[in-house]
Amino acid sequence: MDCGTNSIRLLVADRDSKGRLKDVVREMRVVRLGQDVDKTGEFAPDALERTFAAAGEYARLIAEHPVPASESADGETTPLTSADLRFVATSASRDARNRQVFVDGIRERLGVELEVISGDEEASLSFAGAASVLPPRGEELTLVVDLGGGSTEFVLGNDDGVQAARSVDVGCVRLTERHLRSDPPTAEEIASAEADVNAALDLAVETVPLGRASAVVGVAGSITTITAHALGLEQYDSSRIHGSRLSFDALRRACDSLLGMTRDERAALGFMHPGRVDVIGAGALVWRTVLNRLEELSDGRLQEAVTSEHDILDGIALSIA
């Protein structure tokens, strides 16, 4: 399970003999756990209530799909333990002073100890999940960008693993609450949000040489939704979105379009999840700004990005396996 600023997700998976994952259950609920955390520094009671309700649904799904007891070398079976479950929380949980209420509530409903992971570990798990379905690239560097609700991770790696990573505090929920209050956003609001993203990118490049990447992979809900728009989809279709390779220009056009729409216009899009309607404009602004910076840092060499439906959730499952 992965609980971010905007959504909580569940993956129940089988692993084959080569270590590859096969989905049994993959679920997502938009609960907006990070509602107002950037402003107040605490989880709101109604945000916790929504998240706990989703966790209760997941508890029932887990019970319907039990992990088989493992068998030891001497033939004895080992009963299911918490080692078969992992619940990871990210940006909003790192910032909230009252996170213990969240930790206790998840333990009560799921019987698992919630882990509030660092930005570095979030980046590593995101890269592992995305890389698990990519073809081998040897020593060539791939940049995975995980654009979340509260933070964005930049992870540069190759077949030997992560070479550099940085998590920065810009995401679709955080930027919407900070800057994009009008419908649609004003030019002034967009400019202040872009300045925020560019300042975060300045921090990222101190650690991650973004321009050295030979390929770019975007993951998480904002990027998959932008890709759906760029592909002209009438309904959300993960089979069309996953692995799609689009030019920066095509992605930027989709970002411009989404950022310029009213909330009602976004809600009318067949592929748009209701929980993303109010924050996808900020997600589009972040992705557009990142693509512009990547093109600049690579002297125009980077011109396209791949979208992956596999991300930190897969990385969490692989860490257990």
Secondary structure, 3 states (H helix, E strand, C coil): CEECCCEEEEEEEEECCCCCEEEEEEEEEECCCCCCHHHHCCCCHHHHHHHHHHHHHHHHHHHHCCCCCEECCCCCEECCCHHHCCCEECHHHHHCCCHHHHHHHHHHHHCCCCEECCHHHHHHHHHHHHHCCCCCCCCCCEEEEEECCCCEEEEEEECCEEEEEEEECCCHHHHHHHCCCCCCCCHHHHHHHHHHHHHHHHHHHHHCCHHHCCEEEEECHHHHHHHHHHCCCCCCCHHHHCCCEEEHHHHHHHHHHHHHCCHHHHHCCCCCCHHHCCCHHHHHHHHHHHHHHHHHHCCCCCCEEEEECCCHHHHHHHHHC
